[in-house]
Amino acid sequence: MKPVRRRIRRHFGLTAKQVAVRSQRPWFFQWLVASLFVLAGYAAAYWQFTGGGENIHDKLQRANLENQQLQTKIVQVERQIQIEQAAQSILEKELNVIQDENMRVKEDLLFYKNMVNKKH
């Protein structure tokens, strides 16, 4: 009876050897999973470098078109600024002429007031 107890204790008791149970996959399955990950990485890189389904030439054409539109807007704004500056300088000259004329009229008015005051 004792040998049976020892065997049971050896296998199921506190002094029994601890065994880890793990499932082991076959080597070809591990290689298959690894190759699938590598292929997925290559596919993602190819998709990224080709523009994500969009042609690089189309992107370039759109960028060139947008660049041309912005260039025409810049030219229009520059011309508008030149026109405004020219109008500003013309108005400044006219203002100077009117101020000079106003000063002469005031001087004439003062002269005539002095003449009228001397007669009385």
C-alpha positions, 0 to 999 in steps of 0.5 A, a space after each residue: 500500500 505504501 508504494 501506491 501512496 508514494 506514487 500518488 504523492 509523487 505525481 499529485 502531492 506538494 512535492 510533485 514536479 511542476 509541469 507547464 503545459 503549452 501548445 506547440 505549433 508546427 514549424 510550417 505554421 509559424 513560417 506561414 504566419 511570419 510570411 503573411 506578416 512580411 507580405 502585409 508589410 510589403 503591401 502597406 509599403 507599396 501602397 504608401 509609396 504609390 500614393 495610396 491609390 492616387 497617382 503622383 502625376 495627378 497630384 503634381 498636376 493639381 499642385 501646378 494648377 493651384 500654383 498657377 491660380 495663386 500666381 494670377 491672384 498675386 499678380 492681380 493684387 499687386 496691380 491693384 496695389 499699384 493702382 491704389 498707390 497711384 491714386 493716392 499720390 494723385 490725391 496727395 498732389 491735388 490736396 497740396 494744390 487745394 491747400 495752396 489755393 486755400 492759403 492764397 484765398 485766405 491771404 486775399 480775404 485778410 487783405 480785403 478785410 484790412 482794406 475795408 477796415 482802413 476805409 472806415 
